[in-house]
Amino acid sequence: MESKPTNVEDLYQKLSEYADVRINLFKLKSINKISGFMSSVVTIVILIILFGAVLLCLTVGAGFLIGEWVGKVYYGFFIVGAIYLIIGLVIYSMRDKLIKTKVSNKLIKDLLD
C-alpha cells in the first residue's frame, strides 16, 4: 500500500522544483546578457578596425596633399602628425568626461538590463 505524500513532502518537492526553475532562469538570463555584451564588443571591434583603415587612407592622402601644397611631401606628413598629436592631447585631457563616463554608463546599462 502506497502512502500519500504529506503536506511537508509536497511543499518540499514544489520548493525544490521552484529552486530548479529559478536557477535555470538565472542561467538563461546570464547567457542572454553575456551574449548581448559580447556581440556588442565584436561589433565595436569590427567598426574600430574599419574606421582605422579609413583613417589610415585619409591620413596618407592628406599627408601627400599637404606635402604637395607646401613643396615637400614629408612636411605634409609632419603637419598631419602634428594635427593628430594636438587631437590626441585634447582627448587625453578630457578622457574622463568624453570616454570613461560614457563607457562605464554603457557597460552598467548593458549588464543590469
N, C-alpha and C positions, 0 to 999 in steps of 0.2 A: 504494500500500500504506500503510495507516494504522499509525502506531506506537502501541504500547501505552503508557499513561501509567506513568511510573516511580513508585517509592515516594515520592519527594520531591514530585512533582507531585500525587499523590494526597493526601499529607499536607497540602500547601498548600491544596488545594481543600477538604478537610474542616475545616481550621483556619479558612478564610475563611467557610464555612457556619456553623461554631460561633460565630464572632465576630458574624455577622449575627443569629443566633438570640439571643445574649446581649444585643445592642443592642436588639432588638425586645422582649425580656423586660424590660429596664430601662425602656424607654419605656412599656410596659403597666403595670408596677408604679408608675411615677411618675404616670401618668394616674389610676390607681386611688387612690393616696394623695391626690393633689390634689383629685379629685372628692369623695372622702370628707371631706376637710378643708373644702372649700367648702360641701358640703351641711350640715355641722355649723355653719359660720358663718352660713349663711342661716337655719337653724332657730333659732339663738340670737338673731339679729336680730329675727326674727318674734316670738319669745317675749318679748323685751325690749319691743317695741312694744306687744304685748298687755298685758304687765304694767304698762307705763307708763299705758296707757289705764285700766286697772282702778284703779291707784293714784291717778290724777287724779280719777276719780269718787269714790273713797273719801275722798280729801282734801277735796274740795269738800263732800261730805256731812258729814264730821267737822267742818269749819270752821263750817258752818251750825248743826250740832247743839250744838257747844260754845259758839258765839256766842249761841244761844238760851238755854243754861243760865246764862251769865254776864250776859246782858242786852243786849249789843251784838254784832251779827254780826261786825264787824271784829275784835273781841277774839278771837273764835273762830279767825279766820284767823291772827292773830298767834301764838296759842298753838300751832296746828298747825305754823306756820312755825318756831317755836322748837323744837318736838319734832324736826322734820326737821333743823334745824341741829345739835342735840345728836347725833342719829344719824349725821349726816354727819361730825362731828368725831371720833366714836368710830371709825367706819370708816376715816377718813383716818389716824388714829393707829395703826391696826392693819392698814394696807393691805398691807404686805409679807407678814404672816402669813396674812391672810384671802384676799387676791386674787392677788398676784403669784406666790407659790409654786404655788398650785393651777393657775393658768392656764399657767404655764411647764411644769409637770409634764404637764398635759393635752396641750399643744402638742407637747412632745417625744415623748410616748407615741404620739400620732396620727401623727406624721411618721416615727417609727422602726419602728413595727409594720407 
